[in-house]
């Protein structure tokens, strides 16, 4: 999340502005995501549930982009980061839902 918000370029001088810390946090995020995907392979979902998640992902792509755009406008107008942060966190949660559906086995009918 630090790399996404560009905290290193924001002029900070703390631990989180260190590029090595940012790189390690990105590597940790990738590791956690890969572990989650290997865990999701142990589950089964029906084809209908998978299809519904895929359709909602397509709709969500548009919705999350609109929500994040509203957050960017709020940042420019009032320096309020809450909307953009909420949009980012909700989209990351949806990424894990989509990855779960993608990695889970399809139930035999």
C-alpha positions in Angstrom: 0.0 0.0 0.0 2.9 2.3 0.6 4.2 1.9 -2.9 0.7 2.6 -4.3 0.3 5.9 -2.5 3.8 6.9 -3.3 4.9 7.6 0.2 8.5 7.7 -0.7 7.9 10.5 -3.2 5.7 12.4 -0.7 8.8 13.9 0.9 8.7 11.8 4.1 11.9 11.0 6.0 10.8 8.1 8.1 11.3 4.3 7.8 8.5 4.0 5.3 10.2 6.3 2.8 13.1 3.9 2.5 12.9 2.2 -0.9 14.2 -1.1 0.5 11.3 -1.2 3.1 8.8 -0.5 0.3 10.4 -3.3 -1.8 10.2 -5.7 1.1 6.6 -4.9 1.8 5.7 -5.5 -1.9 7.5 -8.8 -1.8 5.7 -9.7 1.4 2.4 -8.9 -0.2 3.2 -11.1 -3.2 4.1 -13.9 -0.9 0.9 -13.6 1.1 -1.1 -13.5 -2.1 0.6 -16.7 -3.5 0.0 -18.5 -0.1 -3.7 -17.5 -0.3 -4.0 -18.8 -3.8 -2.4 -22.1 -2.9 -4.8 -22.4 0.1 -7.8 -21.6 -2.2 -7.0 -24.5 -4.5 -8.2 -26.9 -1.7 -11.8 -25.6 -2.0 -14.6 -26.3 -4.5 -17.2 -23.8 -5.8 -20.1 -24.4 -8.1 -19.9 -23.2 -11.7 -22.8 -20.8 -11.0 -21.0 -19.2 -8.1 -17.8 -18.8 -10.1 -19.8 -17.3 -13.0 -21.5 -14.8 -10.6 -18.2 -13.8 -9.1 -16.7 -13.2 -12.6 -19.7 -11.1 -13.6 -19.5 -9.1 -10.4 -15.8 -8.6 -11.0 -16.5 -7.0 -14.4 -19.1 -4.7 -12.8 -16.8 -4.0 -9.9 -14.0 -2.9 -12.2 -16.1 0.0 -13.3 -17.5 0.7 -9.9 -14.1 0.7 -8.1 -12.6 3.0 -10.8 -15.5 5.4 -10.3 -15.2 5.2 -6.5 -11.4 5.8 -6.7 -11.9 8.7 -9.1 -14.2 10.3 -6.5 -11.5 9.7 -4.0 -9.0 11.5 -6.2 -11.3 14.5 -6.5 -11.7 14.6 -2.7 -7.9 14.6 -2.3 -7.6 17.5 -4.7 -10.4 19.5 -3.2 -10.0 19.0 0.5 -6.9 16.8 1.0 -9.3 14.0 2.3 -7.7 10.6 1.7 -10.5 8.5 3.2 -12.5 7.9 0.0 -9.5 6.9 -2.0 -8.3 4.7 0.8 -11.7 3.0 1.1 -11.8 2.4 -2.6 -8.3 0.9 -2.6 -9.1 -1.4 0.4 -12.4 -2.6 -1.1 -10.8 -3.3 -4.4 -8.1 -5.3 -2.7 -10.7 -7.3 -0.8 -12.4 -8.0 -4.1 -9.1 -9.1 -5.6 -8.9 -11.8 -2.9 -12.5 -12.9 -3.6 -11.8 -13.1 -7.3 -8.6 -15.0 -6.8 -10.4 -17.4 -4.5 -13.0 -18.1 -7.2 -10.4 -18.4 -9.8 -8.2 -20.8 -7.9 -10.9 -23.0 -6.3 -11.8 -26.1 -8.1 -15.2 -26.3 -10.0 -17.6 -28.8 -8.4 -18.5 -31.7 -10.6 -22.2 -31.6 -11.3 
